[in-house]
């Protein structure tokens, strides 16, 4: 198996996992901590997606991250370049 095929398969697996976890979350669940002092589910899923954007765009393709697109410009700190940790 070639490296690009492996990366595509892994990303597809993560994408499917995202949907299995998040598709049935209510609006309230997106912003409710599972345990005290833990991240919100919405933040954790966003962070994973941002890490993929950074890794696949910057490291693999050598292009700017998707988050650099002008359509994200008004999103404030969510558009921090890098792996999305601010």
DOROGU-925911 format. One line per field, with one value per residue: residue number from 0; residue in three letters; x negated, y, z negated of N, C-alpha, C in turn. Coordinates in steps of 0.02 Angstrom, whole numbers, plus 50000, padded with zeros to 5 digits. Layout:
N
num <- (NUM,...)
residuo <- (ALA,...)
n.c1 <- (X,...)
n.c2 <- (Y,...)
n.c3 <- (Z,...)
ca.c1 <- (X,...)
ca.c2 <- (Y,...)
ca.c3 <- (Z,...)
c.c1 <- (X,...)
c.c2 <- (Y,...)
c.c3 <- (Z,...)
END
This chain:
86
num <- (0,1,2,3,4,5,6,7,8,9,10,11,12,13,14,15,16,17,18,19,20,21,22,23,24,25,26,27,28,29,30,31,32,33,34,35,36,37,38,39,40,41,42,43,44,45,46,47,48,49,50,51,52,53,54,55,56,57,58,59,60,61,62,63,64,65,66,67,68,69,70,71,72,73,74,75,76,77,78,79,80,81,82,83,84,85)
residuo <- (UNK,UNK,UNK,UNK,UNK,UNK,UNK,UNK,UNK,UNK,UNK,UNK,UNK,UNK,UNK,UNK,UNK,UNK,UNK,UNK,UNK,UNK,UNK,UNK,UNK,UNK,UNK,UNK,UNK,UNK,UNK,UNK,UNK,UNK,UNK,UNK,UNK,UNK,UNK,UNK,UNK,UNK,UNK,UNK,UNK,UNK,UNK,UNK,UNK,UNK,UNK,UNK,UNK,UNK,UNK,UNK,UNK,UNK,UNK,UNK,UNK,UNK,UNK,UNK,UNK,UNK,UNK,UNK,UNK,UNK,UNK,UNK,UNK,UNK,UNK,UNK,UNK,UNK,UNK,UNK,UNK,UNK,UNK,UNK,UNK,UNK)
n.c1 <- (49958,49974,49912,50000,50124,50139,50149,50268,50359,50348,50393,50524,50572,50565,50653,50773,50782,50798,50928,51000,50990,51036,51153,51278,51282,51358,51397,51370,51282,51164,51102,51083,50991,50918,50855,50807,50696,50649,50627,50748,50857,50877,50763,50658,50683,50673,50538,50473,50508,50445,50312,50295,50313,50200,50094,50115,50127,50015,49899,49906,49955,49895,49957,50054,50153,50326,50398,50347,50418,50512,50648,50653,50607,50676,50689,50614,50511,50521,50461,50325,50166,50078,50086,50208,50219,50208)
n.c2 <- (49941,50110,50265,50383,50319,50250,50359,50417,50314,50309,50437,50429,50333,50401,50504,50431,50384,50506,50539,50431,50459,50591,50619,50602,50690,50807,50984,51035,50939,50958,51061,51023,50969,50810,50759,50850,50988,50948,50952,51023,50923,50972,51054,50960,50878,50975,51010,50892,50887,51005,50971,50871,50949,51033,50937,50860,50958,51049,50968,50852,50891,51014,51138,51287,51282,51233,51311,51437,51492,51628,51624,51585,51690,51775,51703,51716,51664,51532,51515,51503,51473,51316,51173,51196,51228,51351)
n.c3 <- (50000,50042,49972,49988,50008,49887,49797,49844,49815,49675,49641,49689,49601,49478,49507,49520,49389,49320,49363,49309,49175,49161,49236,49175,49069,48962,48966,48839,48788,48860,48794,48663,48527,48505,48393,48245,48272,48397,48577,48689,48790,48922,48939,48932,49045,49145,49128,49167,49303,49346,49321,49416,49532,49524,49526,49645,49745,49728,49693,49777,49906,49925,49934,49893,49741,49736,49650,49669,49771,49836,49800,49669,49596,49505,49389,49275,49139,49173,49293,49280,49344,49368,49261,49207,49072,49018)
ca.c1 <- (50000,49937,49926,50062,50183,50144,50174,50338,50397,50350,50438,50592,50591,50576,50715,50828,50786,50829,51000,51029,50990,51067,51215,51340,51276,51404,51363,51346,51226,51104,51071,51087,50932,50933,50830,50783,50629,50630,50646,50814,50853,50868,50694,50616,50693,50644,50465,50451,50514,50392,50248,50293,50302,50130,50049,50123,50114,49948,49846,49911,49962,49854,50000,50084,50209,50392,50421,50323,50465,50546,50714,50646,50575,50714,50699,50572,50458,50527,50421,50254,50127,50045,50129,50272,50222,50206)
ca.c2 <- (50000,50173,50312,50422,50275,50238,50420,50424,50265,50329,50495,50404,50299,50452,50538,50387,50384,50570,50535,50384,50491,50657,50629,50603,50735,50863,51048,51041,50893,50986,51109,50997,50930,50742,50760,50917,51008,50918,50992,51013,50878,51010,51075,50902,50858,51029,51004,50835,50909,51055,50936,50840,51003,51053,50883,50841,51015,51076,50918,50805,50924,51075,51195,51318,51247,51253,51363,51501,51517,51690,51612,51574,51749,51805,51653,51733,51620,51466,51513,51503,51425,51263,51115,51216,51233,51422)
ca.c3 <- (50000,50047,49917,49996,49998,49815,49767,49862,49776,49605,49635,49697,49539,49428,49527,49502,49316,49302,49373,49262,49109,49158,49274,49135,49012,48960,48960,48770,48777,48890,48748,48594,48508,48484,48324,48228,48293,48461,48635,48717,48848,48983,48944,48947,49115,49185,49123,49209,49373,49358,49324,49482,49580,49519,49546,49715,49789,49721,49694,49832,49971,49929,49952,49833,49710,49757,49604,49695,49822,49813,49771,49597,49567,49450,49336,49218,49117,49204,49354,49264,49383,49331,49248,49179,48999,48998)
c.c1 <- (49956,49957,49989,50125,50193,50173,50248,50382,50402,50396,50510,50617,50606,50641,50776,50837,50818,50905,51033,51035,51037,51135,51277,51334,51328,51364,51334,51285,51161,51066,51077,51025,50953,50912,50806,50712,50604,50652,50718,50808,50842,50797,50649,50622,50664,50568,50439,50454,50460,50324,50241,50280,50229,50084,50054,50107,50040,49893,49847,49912,49919,49893,50027,50143,50275,50417,50397,50369,50502,50615,50712,50621,50611,50724,50653,50519,50462,50484,50346,50217,50093,50094,50192,50276,50216,50139)
c.c2 <- (50062,50220,50354,50380,50261,50300,50430,50375,50285,50389,50475,50369,50349,50489,50496,50385,50449,50565,50486,50413,50551,50664,50635,50648,50791,50928,51057,50997,50919,51030,51087,50954,50860,50732,50830,50928,50973,50964,50976,50967,50916,51034,51017,50880,50911,51023,50948,50855,50959,51022,50901,50892,51022,50998,50868,50898,51035,51023,50875,50841,50985,51136,51226,51277,51274,51311,51432,51530,51578,51678,51599,51636,51778,51759,51663,51681,51550,51459,51515,51452,51373,51208,51133,51221,51304,51443)
c.c3 <- (50000,49990,49928,49985,49924,49780,49782,49823,49703,49595,49644,49634,49484,49443,49507,49426,49291,49307,49324,49192,49108,49192,49231,49073,49017,48954,48890,48758,48806,48841,48675,48581,48483,48411,48308,48252,48356,48517,48654,48778,48914,48993,48964,49020,49162,49185,49166,49283,49391,49363,49392,49536,49582,49548,49621,49763,49787,49729,49757,49900,49980,49952,49888,49806,49736,49714,49625,49749,49795,49782,49696,49561,49507,49390,49276,49203,49147,49266,49341,49306,49339,49316,49209,49104,48973,48971)
END
